[in-house]
Amino acid sequence: MCRNDGDQGCGPDPGQPPDDDRTFAALLEDSVEDLYENAPCGYLSTLLDGQIAKVNTTLLDWLGYKRAELVGRRKFSDLLTTGGRLYHETHFAPLLRMQGKISGIALELRAADGSRMPVLVTSTVKSGSDGQPLLIRTTVFDARDRRAYEQELLRARQEAERERERLQQLATTLQRTLLPPAVGNVPGLDVAAYYHIASTDEVGGDFYDLFPLAAGTWGLFLGDVCGKGTEAAAVTSLARYTLRAAAVYDPDPAAVLSNLNTVLNHEYNGTDPRFCTVIFGLLTPDGDQGGFRIVLASGGHPPALLLRADGTADYLPTPGGQLIGVVPDADIATVTFRLDPGDTLLLHTDGLTEAHTAVRGERYGDEALLDFVRALAPTTAQGTITAVRDLLGTLGTGVDDDTALLAVHVPRADGEEQQRAGGTPAHGAPPPAPSSR
């Protein structure tokens, strides 16, 4: 529109609103009826008995009904599935009467063609000026996309659970292959072992074995590979079979661990070094005096515990032993002793002593374990394993690393053993306290 005031230019009349403003104003002039009929959600009003009195076009289009088929002819509950009608009668309607409003209820509506439509329903009781309820206004939201999303999440969760179960089964199977099916039956010696799995999701690196060597001697070992998972399992397998092979070649315990150190240091000397702690023992029966002569070699492993027949117990000193696989020439600590009738030797990994206790989250510790076995002595191999197994149970989730146990015991000649039932501490000893270290 041009002005006739001598100005040669043309432009919008300042008295007229811009086109965008006029368009927006036109949108605001939509009738209330149109907003109701074509709202992005469904609306219906029912009498107090549920009979449909009013329904908008959106809901009719969703369900495929004509208005005359519903208004004055059907109740809201008639649109629900069988399960939805039962829920409406037992929960939805009673709560609505008590509270006057109920929001976000997931239901399914039955369309004219018999199909089902998932919806979210909100209902409000409309009251008159005298406070008496007149009708019920209900808003219906399309939940088909949400239902599809929830179903997809459920499928993904179920698939993840199946995969987790498969991995757990694989980890358990792999763990079993790394342990002997049964420890050897040594003449004149009782043997017991136990493996405590801290997590079924990962393969641990603990291992043990007891096997025959030449000339009536026996070898035993117990170790712990650094880390968890398939990498640790590979090192565990390599360590276990290397120890067996090295013991056949040269049964001297220090030589056995030196050979294992050479193998690990050669195989894992790159950017991903792997190492372990191991204790290896050579058992030789003493036919003249009874019992066994034992030589133990330790490569950085927690010291073994000796429970004597006289009721005393202590750690066997193996100071200075270095981790196996870290350096080319590891220092191997050895100790030689006798296992007499009534004595018990206990080997363990650090999953027990490193476990958290309920006392301020402290570690269980070496001193607490020593106090525990002192209260047990004297006992048998099975009595020791049973007692320590029960101890692991009391620590519960505090045991966050696998624990391997191996105990050997020389029975008394008269067959009398002083094993307490269930491996409970003797002398009325209190439960062990965590170490103060």
Protein Blocks (a to p, Z undefined) as FASTA:
>chain_A
ZZfehpabdcddfkbccfklmmmmmmmmpcfklmmmmgcbdcddddfkopafbdcfklmm
mnopafklmgopacfklmpcfklmmmmmmmmmmmmmmnopaehiacddddfkopacdddd
dddddddfkopafbdcdddddfklmmmmmmmmmmmmmmmmmmmmmmmmmmmmmmmmmpcf
bdcddehiacddddddfbfkbccfbdcdddddeehiacddddddededjklmmmmmmmmm
mmmmmmmmomcfklmmmmmmmmmmmmmmcfbccddddddddddddfkngpjddddddehi
acdddddfkopacddddehiacehkambdcdddddddddehiacddddfklmmpccfeho
iafbjmlmmmmmmmmpgcdfklmmmmmmmmmmmnmmmlmcdcdddddddddfklpacbde
hhiaehhiacddddfZZ
